[in-house]
């Protein structure tokens, strides 16, 4: 009985539910260039947070993927994965890098 309870508790603790909060897409050009992507995340306990710096981190990571070019056709996604007491907030960004 204890093994069953332990297995059930472990399943509940390790499972999560994901929700897509927002999606944004800029116009995709006909001459796309190379596809680049970046992401950043933040862990939140009980839904309380005091910062959103991870969003800037994702933007800066995407810019670093295209240092001497122009980013176009940028797709951003903000999603949240909820575990039992912890939430993972994540921003995923991708776009096309056209070298100048």
Buried (B, 14 or more C-beta within 10 A) or exposed (E): EEEEEEEEEEEEEEEEEEEEEEEEEEEEEEEEBEEBEBBBBBEBEEEEEEEEEBBEBBBEBBBEBBEEBEBBBBBBBBBBBBBEEBBBBBBBBBBBBBEE
